[in-house]
């Protein structure tokens, strides 16, 4: 039977063993880290003063927790690999046990998540994490559906087989991550996803233009090329982008380059609109709430279809806080190598 735990300073202790943990940015690192961005993979090394047979990892943020992970590893240390999927300040700790050396448990290790994940932000109604395989429902080499992992099942689906865009697997997408490539006639639809005009809404998209074209990135009408929508973001063959609002009309045009990674943001209240490109504010203007919001269309609208490769897509039916804006912008720009 193991003895009652005693806990020296900084580590846990049992019958003849103490245990400490450190977190690293990669498996072979020698310098511990205390923070990292959301969705980053970290390595948690538990080191005991004696050989242990079992190591169990626990992580929580005071609200949520991961399912404990147990490894059978008859050594004096074990390294766990964990891709961050909790936000806030994480408490990480490990319990090790051995029939001979008893139980050793580490003190909680506080680890700060410096990024933000869309589903952790109130009001998230669509989150397409383009980098992960479960996002994609494929029909051969084409994308039948992009799964929404906000928890609300507002999936983006191709209305017909001929509308299915091309799937780009690693390393062929934006920043060598998985992506979706659209050309003429290729677009997706989230049926019934209506942008909120009472509290406001926010749309985010990671895009790289492949060819000059006239086409929409986002639109909100009844049909794929409807002319009465509440909002649209358009690519122009002149090498620009512009935003359309039913009340307010077209914005000025802003230059973009082919082959460059972009983060586009549109933030709407019932009376105002802000538009950002790569974290830089392009305009603030007055708008209204008129226009059709029956569906959310990706890569099509009154202007036709854009010729673009898409990464992450996030939609919020609320005005998100300045802090969340900053954190989400940093997360997406870092993830997709946007400068």
Helices and strands as residue ranges (DSSP letters): E 12-13, E 18-24, E 35-36, E 41-60, E 69-83, E 89-98, E 102-105, E 109-113, G 118-120, E 124-128, G 133-135, E 136-139, E 142-146, E 156-157, G 161-163, E 165-168, G 174-176, E 179-182, E 188-191, E 201-209, E 215-219, E 231-236, E 240-245, E 249-250, E 254-255, E 261-268, E 272-277, E 280-286, E 295-298, E 308-316, H 322-335
